[in-house]
Amino acid sequence: MYVWSKRIVITLLVAFGVLELLFWLSTTGGGTSELTTRTTHWLALNYFLLLVWVFVWMFDQARVRGKNVWMWLAPFIVAPLPTLMAFVLILQRRPK
């Protein structure tokens, strides 16, 4: 799993934070949403299934390396992408 470099992961985390900040600042208006209900439900379902798939991958990677993945569940539910990036960085550490 030594595919990710720390520079890429840190850049992705910073980009995620900046985009999240821009998103929250742009949605503070009182206008109505342009998305239909069906589109919103479809996006939510796809996002949920992607989260399940990623957590199963994390579980498998942790099991192979003899680590505990359940401590990552709460942060993963709150912020999946930063948690995944931190998980990848921590698993990349060379064993002592």
Secondary structure, 3 states (H helix, E strand, C coil): CCCCCHHHHHHHHHHHHHHHHHHHHHCCCCCCCCCCHHHHHHHHHHHHHHHHHHHHHHHHHHHHHCCCCHHHHHHHHHCHHHHHHHHHHHHHCCCC
